[in-house]
Amino acid sequence: MAETLVSILIEILCGAAGAIALGAWAPRLSLGPGKNALMGAIGGLILTWVAARVPYVSRFVGHVENAADAVTQSAGGLTPIVLVGVGIAGLLGGILLTLLVGLTRKSGAARNY
């Protein structure tokens, strides 16, 4: 259970960090620091969940729902590869969702003129 919470926390934090960095790097796409962090956290969770279901990619993000079973079997659910994979997937998910929402918001605002 603790391994699952650590994995989810890494997904959320890396997604939020990626979204905040995107907002600082591309201010025209920024939703504001709070909204960027929220979108990033959600995007990090979503992309990691999707990556866990893709063959050959799932070994890098682990099977979050099976992490507790792996620990009880002494296989170790949180390896360095899984931690880095979850962090990268969370980071990319946060950036992608914030970018998508920022672009959609900007294109919708452009149509109103």
Backbone hydrogen bonds in HBPLUS format (Angstrom, degrees):
<---DONOR---> <-ACCEPTOR-->    atom                        ^
c    i                          cat <-CA-CA->   ^        H-A-AA   ^      H-
h    n   atom  resd res      DA  || num        DHA   H-A  angle D-A-AA Bond
n    s   type  num  typ     dist DA aas  dist angle  dist       angle   num
A0005-LEU N   A0001-MET O   3.12 MM   4  6.45 158.6  2.16 149.2 154.7     1
A0006-VAL N   A0002-ALA O   2.94 MM   4  6.16 154.8  2.00 147.7 154.4     2
A0007-SER N   A0003-GLU O   3.01 MM   4  6.17 160.3  2.05 144.5 149.8     3
A0008-ILE N   A0004-THR O   2.94 MM   4  6.18 161.7  1.97 151.3 156.1     4
A0009-LEU N   A0005-LEU O   2.89 MM   4  6.00 156.2  1.95 144.9 151.8     5
A0010-ILE N   A0006-VAL O   2.98 MM   4  6.19 154.8  2.04 148.6 154.9     6
A0011-GLU N   A0007-SER O   3.03 MM   4  6.30 157.1  2.09 147.4 153.6     7
A0012-ILE N   A0008-ILE O   2.98 MM   4  6.21 162.2  2.01 151.4 155.6     8
A0013-LEU N   A0009-LEU O   2.92 MM   4  6.07 171.0  1.93 152.2 155.0     9
A0014-CYS N   A0010-ILE O   2.92 MM   4  5.89 166.7  1.94 149.6 154.0    10
A0015-GLY N   A0011-GLU O   2.98 MM   4  5.94 154.2  2.04 140.4 148.3    11
A0016-ALA N   A0012-ILE O   2.95 MM   4  6.09 161.2  1.98 149.4 154.6    12
A0017-ALA N   A0013-LEU O   2.90 MM   4  6.06 158.5  1.95 146.2 152.7    13
A0018-GLY N   A0014-CYS O   2.93 MM   4  6.07 158.2  1.98 146.4 151.9    14
A0019-ALA N   A0015-GLY O   3.05 MM   4  6.24 155.8  2.11 145.8 152.1    15
A0020-ILE N   A0016-ALA O   2.93 MM   4  6.12 159.5  1.97 151.6 157.1    16
A0021-ALA N   A0017-ALA O   2.94 MM   4  6.08 157.5  1.99 145.7 152.2    17
A0022-LEU N   A0018-GLY O   2.94 MM   4  6.14 151.9  2.02 141.8 149.6    18
A0023-GLY N   A0019-ALA O   2.95 MM   4  6.20 155.9  2.01 145.4 151.8    19
A0024-ALA N   A0020-ILE O   3.01 MM   4  6.30 145.7  2.13 144.5 153.4    20
A0025-TRP N   A0021-ALA O   2.89 MM   4  6.05 150.2  1.98 146.8 155.5    21
A0026-ALA N   A0022-LEU O   2.76 MM   4  5.78 159.1  1.80 154.6 159.5    22
A0029-LEU N   A0026-ALA O   2.96 MM   3  5.69 154.8  2.03 123.1 130.2    23
A0030-SER N   A0027-PRO O   3.20 MM   3  4.93 152.4  2.28  95.4 103.7    24
A0036-ASN N   A0032-GLY O   2.80 MM   4  5.82 158.0  1.85 161.5 168.9    25
A0037-ALA N   A0033-PRO O   3.01 MM   4  6.13 159.8  2.05 142.9 148.1    26
A0038-LEU N   A0034-GLY O   3.00 MM   4  6.27 157.2  2.06 146.0 152.3    27
A0039-MET N   A0035-LYS O   2.86 MM   4  6.00 170.4  1.87 152.6 155.4    28
A0040-GLY N   A0036-ASN O   2.80 MM   4  5.91 156.4  1.86 148.4 156.1    29
A0041-ALA N   A0037-ALA O   2.91 MM   4  6.08 155.8  1.97 146.1 151.9    30
A0042-ILE N   A0038-LEU O   3.07 MM   4  6.32 164.3  2.09 151.6 155.5    31
A0043-GLY N   A0039-MET O   2.83 MM   4  5.99 162.3  1.86 150.1 155.8    32
A0044-GLY N   A0040-GLY O   2.81 MM   4  5.94 153.5  1.88 147.4 154.5    33
A0045-LEU N   A0041-ALA O   3.12 MM   4  6.36 157.3  2.18 145.0 150.1    34
A0046-ILE N   A0042-ILE O   2.97 MM   4  6.20 163.2  1.99 152.6 157.5    35
A0047-LEU N   A0043-GLY O   2.94 MM   4  6.04 176.7  1.94 155.1 156.2    36
A0048-THR N   A0044-GLY O   3.19 MM   4  6.11 157.2  2.25 139.4 146.0    37
A0049-TRP N   A0045-LEU O   3.01 MM   4  6.11 153.6  2.08 143.5 151.0    38
A0050-VAL N   A0046-ILE O   2.93 MM   4  6.22 158.7  1.97 153.1 158.9    39
A0051-ALA N   A0047-LEU O   2.81 MM   4  5.95 161.5  1.85 147.4 153.1    40
A0052-ALA N   A0048-THR O   3.00 MM   4  6.13 141.5  2.16 141.6 150.5    41
A0053-ARG N   A0050-VAL O   2.99 MM   3  5.42 154.6  2.06 110.7 118.9    42
A0054-VAL N   A0051-ALA O   3.28 MM   3  5.24 166.0  2.30 103.7 107.9    43
A0057-VAL N   A0054-VAL O   3.16 MM   3  5.51 148.7  2.27 121.8 130.9    44
A0058-SER N   A0054-VAL O   2.98 MM   4  5.68 145.4  2.11 175.9 173.1    45
A0060-PHE N   A0057-VAL O   2.93 MM   3  5.61 155.0  1.99 120.6 128.0    46
A0062-GLY N   A0058-SER O   2.74 MM   4  5.51 125.8  2.03 144.5 157.8    47
A0066-ASN N   A0063-HIS O   2.79 MM   3  5.24 141.5  1.94 113.5 125.6    48
A0067-ALA N   A0064-VAL O   3.34 MM   3  5.26 166.3  2.36 102.6 106.5    49
A0070-ALA N   A0066-ASN O   3.02 MM   4  6.29 154.8  2.09 152.9 159.9    50
A0071-VAL N   A0067-ALA O   3.07 MM   4  6.31 150.5  2.16 146.0 153.4    51
A0072-THR N   A0068-ALA O   3.07 MM   4  6.31 156.9  2.13 146.3 152.2    52
A0073-GLN N   A0069-ASP O   3.14 MM   4  6.33 133.1  2.37 138.0 149.7    53
A0075-ALA N   A0070-ALA O   2.79 MM   5  5.08 152.2  1.87 169.8 161.0    54
A0074-SER N   A0071-VAL O   3.02 MM   3  4.96 159.8  2.06 108.6 110.9    55
A0083-LEU N   A0079-THR O   3.00 MM   4  6.30 163.5  2.03 158.7 163.5    56
A0084-VAL N   A0080-PRO O   2.99 MM   4  6.12 165.0  2.01 149.6 153.1    57
A0085-GLY N   A0081-ILE O   2.85 MM   4  5.93 159.2  1.89 145.1 152.1    58
A0086-VAL N   A0082-VAL O   2.83 MM   4  5.93 161.6  1.87 151.5 155.7    59
A0087-GLY N   A0083-LEU O   3.04 MM   4  6.16 154.2  2.11 139.6 147.1    60
A0088-ILE N   A0084-VAL O   2.89 MM   4  6.13 161.1  1.93 154.8 159.1    61
A0089-ALA N   A0085-GLY O   2.91 MM   4  6.04 164.4  1.94 148.4 153.3    62
A0090-GLY N   A0086-VAL O   2.87 MM   4  5.95 156.8  1.92 144.6 151.5    63
A0091-LEU N   A0087-GLY O   2.92 MM   4  6.06 158.4  1.97 145.0 151.2    64
A0092-LEU N   A0088-ILE O   2.92 MM   4  6.11 171.4  1.92 155.9 157.7    65
A0093-GLY N   A0089-ALA O   2.86 MM   4  5.91 155.9  1.92 144.0 151.6    66
A0094-GLY N   A0090-GLY O   2.92 MM   4  6.06 157.4  1.97 147.8 153.4    67
A0095-ILE N   A0091-LEU O   3.04 MM   4  6.29 160.1  2.08 148.5 154.0    68
A0096-LEU N   A0092-LEU O   2.83 MM   4  5.98 167.3  1.84 152.7 156.7    69
A0097-LEU N   A0093-GLY O   3.01 MM   4  6.08 169.7  2.02 149.9 152.7    70
A0098-THR N   A0094-GLY O   3.16 MM   4  6.11 162.3  2.19 142.1 147.6    71
A0099-LEU N   A0095-ILE O   2.88 MM   4  5.94 157.1  1.93 148.7 155.8    72
A0100-LEU N   A0096-LEU O   2.87 MM   4  6.01 160.3  1.90 147.7 153.3    73
A0101-VAL N   A0097-LEU O   2.92 MM   4  6.11 166.6  1.93 152.0 155.2    74
A0102-GLY N   A0098-THR O   2.81 MM   4  5.87 159.5  1.86 146.5 153.3    75
A0103-LEU N   A0099-LEU O   2.86 MM   4  5.97 162.2  1.89 150.6 155.2    76
A0104-THR N   A0100-LEU O   2.97 MM   4  6.05 158.5  2.02 145.1 151.6    77
A0105-ARG N   A0101-VAL O   2.85 MM   4  5.95 158.3  1.90 147.7 153.9    78
A0106-LYS N   A0102-GLY O   2.97 MM   4  6.11 157.5  2.02 143.7 150.0    79
A0107-SER N   A0103-LEU O   2.90 MM   4  6.06 157.3  1.95 147.2 153.4    80
A0108-GLY N   A0104-THR O   2.97 MM   4  6.07 151.7  2.05 143.3 151.1    81
A0109-ALA N   A0105-ARG O   2.99 MM   4  6.17 150.1  2.08 142.4 150.4    82
A0110-ALA N   A0106-LYS O   3.01 MM   4  6.18 144.1  2.15 140.3 149.7    83
A0111-ARG N   A0107-SER O   3.26 MM   4  6.43 141.2  2.42 137.6 145.9    84
